[in-house]
Amino acid sequence: MECQIEVNKSSCSCTYEPCDRKGKCCECIRYHWEQGELPGCLFPPEVERAYDRSLAKFIAVYSKELPDLSGLRL
C-alpha cells in the first residue's frame, strides 16, 4: 500500500508547524514512539496544542472518558 501523504495531511490535526512528518503517519508514529510519546492526532485538540504527547498524559485524558474512535482514520 502506497502512503497517501496529501490525503493524510488533510486530516492531520498536529499544530506543530515545522514538522516534516505531516502526512507521513508511519514516520510520525515511529518518531513519537521512539520518544516515548504518541502522535498529536490521538489527543483532543486542547491537549494536542500543549505538546504533551506522553503516554501518561494520554492515559490521564482518556481514563476519564473513553473516546469515540469510530471516525479515526489511520
Secondary structure as UniProt FT lines:
FT   HELIX           5..10
FT   TURN            17..18
FT   TURN            22..23
FT   HELIX           25..34
FT   TURN            35..36
FT   HELIX           40..42
FT   HELIX           45..48
FT   TURN            49..51
FT   HELIX           55..62
FT   TURN            63..64
FT   TURN            70..71
//
